[in-house]
Amino acid sequence: MNSPITSRLNGKAVSLISLVALLIFLPLLLLAAYETATIISRAAGEPARIIVDAGRETGEVIEPEFIHAFTEGKEEMNNWFRPGQTKASLPNPQRVRIKRLYDYYVTVTRQDGTLVFNFSRADRLIDAIRATGALPVISLSYMPQGIARDGVITNQPVDWDEWSFVVQKTIEHFSGGGRNIPDIYYEVWNEPDLPQFGGWTLEGDKNYLTLYDYTAKGAGRVEGANRFYLGGPATSKLYQNWVQALAGRENRLDFLSWHTYSDDPARFAFDHQDVTAWLIRYPEAALLPRLITEFGFTDAKDLRYGTRFSTAYTASVFRYMAPLRPKGLFSIEPQYQLFSYLDRMKGVRLALTGEGTWVKALAIKQGTRRSILLVNYDPTGNHVETVPVSVIGLQNGTYEYSKHSIDGSVDEIRKTQTETIKDGTFTKQIYMPAQSVILLELTLPNRR
């Protein structure tokens, strides 16, 4: 009977084989151990221990107006702005985006070889938007059927100069003598990178840069109009090559826009940092206003919209974006209660430490009031935490204290309580169920 192969090898050979095997498999074992530790660490996470320094300002000014921006198609518009209603179904809207202009609100037809425009449906909508005090943001999409190649509205035009003419007349109508509206943002197309909206690229016959060039050409011919803004690329997500390609053109570019759908609120801050890094060669473009003209935790229809999950998600996105001061963060979901409380986060940002894996926080100072926004957002919907919150560096005295549960998951302090501060420190233990949002406020009454 044959002996096993190892019995026919000497000791040195066996040792050599063992060493080779160890060198081959050790990195794999270490990687597996690292990934296992990472998974365990993520599952365990870091609990929050919030400390706010009431005497130390960061220098950042928080302006919550950017969150009062809304976008969607004609179905939502019809719900938000019903005929005859005196108030829009939106919480204090500042900007409302119209994203399907030429396939629903404006018709462009050809009569005796001349393009003829009918703006009546768009005018009725814009009158309703303006009645709320909001300004329209208009997506110049899609291609009017009468000038589109093969009559397909996501195609390029048969004649690019006709597209420039359409843009010119559109801007002159809304920003000029027709409607005379100031400060409209005109966005070049809507999600041009997606196949269902044209599948535009940065090269070839269906080139987004060509679309933008001829749009800018039309905007440059506008006469007698109020100040307006032109920008893009309004892609379905943030792409480095699209942003840099647009910034590198010599055409007019007044703002940058894109969409973000992610269940990770930190993604919004990372995107902002990325854009700044990408545009280091284009310093003028790096300073342009930034509009996220659609956002959410998913771009699909989802039953979690309109629930506590969505409230916590939006509040967490606000915490990341508020210090970055975007021009607009456009949602499809009006949240009256949440937005009314976020409006109270207007002021100078205070230094804060101790955020955890799930619980994030933002603190501001406005006059004698100190406000702290606490958000327990968990994409899995399970995490519960009791968070110690301390405010240090306070002036001693008797403060008015209130706690507001924005989503109704925690009992509020319905009557303002008083808290006497003797050592400059205020401390509370705040219970936070999964997907909860809480606003704490301390106010030192003015002495008369």
N, C-alpha and C positions, 0 to 999 in steps of 0.2 A: 504494500500500500504506500502511495506517495505521501511524503511528509508535507505539512503546511509550509507555505513559502517562507514564513518567518523562521522556521527551524533550519532552513538552508542558508540563512544570512548570518553573518557574524555580528557581533555586538555593535561595532562601529557603524555598520550599514543601517541597522535598525535605528540607532540614535540619529543618524543623518536623515532618515525618512521621517522620523518623528519631528525633527526640527523644521524640515521643509513644510510638513503638514501644519505645524504650529504657526509658521510665518504666513501661510496661506489663509488659515481660518481665523487667526486671532483678530485681524481687523473686522471680519464679519461678526465675530462674537462681541467685540467692543461696540460696533455699530448697533447691534441688536440690544445690547444692554443700555446704550445711550437712549435709543428710541423708546425702550420700555420705561426708563426713568423719566423721559420727557412726557410720556403719556400719563404716568402716575402723577407727575408734578402738575400737569395741566388739570387732571381730574381733581387733585387736592386744591390747587390754586392758592392764592394769597388772600387772606381776609383783609378787609379795610380797617384802618385806624386813622380817621380823618382829624387833622390838626390844622386849623385856620389861624393865621397870624393877622389879627384885626388891625395891627399897626404897621403892616408892611404891604405896600401896593406893588404890583408887578409892572405898572405903567401901561398895561393893556386896557383899552376901553371896550366894554361889551355893549353892543347895539343889537338888540334882538329882532329888529325889523326884517332882517334877511330871511327869517323863517316864514314870514307872511307872504309866501309866494306859492302859486298853484299852477298846475298844468294838467291837461289831458285832452281827449278828443271831444267830438261834438256831443256824446252822450252825457258826459259830466257837465259840459257847458250848459246843456239844456236843463240839467238839474240845478245847477248853481244859479243860473240867471233865467228864471221862468218869466214869461210875459206878465207884466202888471205887478210883479212883486216889488216891494219898496226896499227890500234889503237882501243882499246876496247871501246864499247859504255858505258863507265863508267867514272865518274870524279875522276881521280887520285886514282885508287883503291889501297888499302894497303893489304887487305885480301879478298879473294873470297871463299865462302863456297860451297863445292860440297856435296849435301845431299843424293843423291841416287846412291851410288857408285856401289853396287853389282847387282842392277837390271837394270843397263844401261851402265855404263862406264867400268866395269871390269867383265869378265865372268870367272866362275870357273866350270870346267867340270871334269869328272872322266874318266880316260883312264887306262885300265888294273889295276884298283884298286888304281891308283895314282891321286891326284888332280893336274890339269893343269890349269894355269892362262893365261889369255890374257888381257894385260894392254894397248893395242894399242890405243883404243878409249880414255881412260883416259889420256894417254901420250900426245895425240894431244891437248886435252883441257888444260892440265897443261902447255904445252909449250906456248899456247896462253896466259894463265894467267901470266906466268913468263915473257913473252915479255912486259907486261905492267908495270913490276916492282913489281907486287903483289905476295903475298905468298898464297898458297892454305890452306884452312881449310877443312879437310876431315871428313865427317860423316861416320862412319863405319856402314853403313846400306844399304839395309836390308840383311837378310840372303841369301847367294847364294842358288839358287834353288836346285842345285845338292846335297847340304848337309842338306837342310831344312826338317823338319818333314812334311810328306805328300806333299813335294814339294811346300809348301806355304812360301813365302819369309818373312812373318811377324811372322813365327813360330820360336821356338827354334830349334837347330840342332838335328839331330839324334844322333850325337856323339859330345859332347862338345869339345873334344880334336881336332877335325877337325876344329872347329871354331877358336880355339887358333892358329892352324897352318895357317889358312887363314889370321888372323890378323898379325901374324909374317911375312909372305911372303909379305903382302901388305906394311907394314912399311919398310921392308928391300928394297922393290922396290923403293918406293918414297923417303924415307929418307936415304937410303943406296946406294949401288953401281949402282942400276938401274937408278935413276934420280939424286941422290946425292943432294937433296934439304934440306937446314937447316930450323929449327924452324917451322916445320909443327905442327899444332894442330889437333889431332885425337880425334873426339867426338864420344862417344860410343852410337850409334843409333840416331834416330831422332824421337822426340815426342813419346817415348815408352809408355806413359800413355794412348794414344788415341787408341780406338778399331781398327781403320783402319790401325794403324801401329803396331798392335800386342796386345794391351791391357795388357802390362806387369804390374806387381804389385811388391810389396816388400815381397811377401810370396808365398808359393805354388810352383807348378811345373813350372810356367812361371814367374820366379822371375828375376827382372832386376839386382839384386845384383849378381845372378849367372852369368848372361850375362856379367856383368862388371868384375867379378872375372876371368872368362876365357879369357876375352879380355886382362886384365892386365897380365895374365899368358903368353899369346902370345907375348905381348909387351916386357915382361921380357926376352924372348928368342932371341930377335933381336940382331944381331951381325953386327958390321961394319957400323953402321948408324950414321948420324949426330944427333945433339941434336933434340929431338922431345918432344911433350907434349901429355899427355893422360888425358881425363877428361869427364865430363858429369854433370848431367844426361840428358840434352837436352830436358826436359819435355815441354809440350805445355804451361805451366804456372809454376810459382814458388810454390813449395810445401815444407813445413818445414820438413816433414818426409823423403822425398827423399834426401834432402840436408844433413840432419843429418845422415841418414843411410849411405850415401856414405862417408861422412867425418869420420864416426866412423869405417870404414873398415881399415884393415892394408895394403890394396893394394895401388899401386901407384895412386896418384891423383895429377895432375899438374895444373888443373884449374877447375872452376865450370861454368856450362852453363845452360841456360834456355831460354824460349821464353816469350815475353810479348806483348800481344795484348790488348790495353786499350785506350779509347779515353781521358783518364785523364793522362796528362804527369807527374803529380806529383807521379803517381803510381810507376814510375821507381825509384825515390828517396826513396820512402817507401820500395820498395823491397830491395834495397841496405842496408837500415838500418835494415830490418828484418833479412837478411842473416848474418849480423855482430852480431846481438843479438843471433841468433840461434846457432852460432858457437863459443860462448864464452867458451864452454867446449873443443873446438878443436882449440886452438890458431893458430896452423900452417895452418889449413884449412881456417881460417878467413883471412889470408894474401894472399891467392891464387888469381891469376888473375881471373877476371869475364868476361865472354863473353855472351852477349845477342844475340844469333845466329839467331833470327828472331824477328822483332818487327813491330808494326803498330797500327793504330787505330781500325782495325778489321782484322780478319783472313779470312774474306770472300772476294770474288771479289766485288769491290765497285767502282763506277764511280768517287768518290771523290779522288781516287789516281790519281796523275798527275795534280791536280788542286791547287788553292790557299789554300784550306782547308788543303791539305796534306803538303804543304810548311810550313804553320803556325804551324801545329802540329809537324812536324819534328824539326823546329827551337825551339819550346817550350821544346820538349824532350831534345834537345841539351843543353838548358839553365839549366835544372835540372841535367843532367848527366855529363856535362863537369867538374865541380868541383870534381866529384867522380872518374874520370879517369878510366872508364872500359877499358878492353883490346880491346874490339870491340863491336860495336852496328850495327848489320847486317840488312840491309834493302833490300827490293825487288825493290826499286824505285830509280834509279839514278836521282839526281837533280843537274845538273851542276851549275846553277847560285847560288842556295842556298849554296852548298858546297864550292864554290869558295869564297863566302863572309864569311862563317863560318871559313874558314882557316885564315881569318884576325883576328879572335878572339884568337890568340895565344899570350900568355904573362902572366903577373902576374895579378891575379884578384884584382880589387879594391873594397873597401867597398861601398855598395849600399843599400839604403833604399827606401821604398815607393812603392813597387810592389802592384798591386791591384788584384782583383778577376780574371780579364782577361789578363791584360797587365803585362808581366813578362820581366825582363831585366837582362843583364849580362854586366859587364864593365871590361875592361882589360887595362893594361899599357904595351906598348912595346916601349922602347926607349923614344922618345919625343911624341909619338902618344898615344892618349887615344881613345879607341873604345867602343861604347855602342850598344849592340844588344837589340832591342825592339821587342817584339812579342805580337800581339793581337790575341790570339787564343780563339775561342768560339765554343764549340762543337755544339751549335745550329746554329751557323753561322750568328748571328744577331748583335752582339755588336759593336758599334762605339764609339770611345772615342778620345778626345783631351787631350794629356798628357803633363803636364808641366815637363820639364827635366832641372835640374840644375847640373852643375859640379862646386864644390867648391874646395878650396885649390889649385887653379892653380897658376902657376908662371905668373906674369903680362907680357904682350907682345902681339905681333900680331901673331895670329894662322891661319893656313889654316883649313877651315871648309868644310866638305862635308856631304851630306845626300844621302843614297842609298836606294831606294825602291826595295827590293829583288824580290817582286812578281809583280811589275809593277802597283800596285794599287794607288800609290801616286807619284806625280811628283818628280823626283830626282833633286838635284842640279847638273847639268851636268858639270858645270865648278866650280872648287874649289873657294870658297869665302874666304874672310879674316874676322877675328873677332878680335878686339882689346880688350884685357882683362886689366882692370885697377884696379879692386878691388878683383881680385882672383876668380871671379865667372862668369860662362857662363850660360845663361838661354835661352831656346827656348820652344815654344808651338808646339807640334808635333801631327798633325792630323793622326789618325790611324783608317781606315775603318776596318770592320770585316775581320778577317783572313789576316792581313797585317804584314809584317816583314820589319823592317827598321834598317839600320846600320848608326850610327852617328860617325864621326871621327873628332877629333881635333888634329892638329899637330903643334908643335912649331918648326919652321925651325931652323936647326943648324946654329949658328953664325960662320962665317969664319973670 
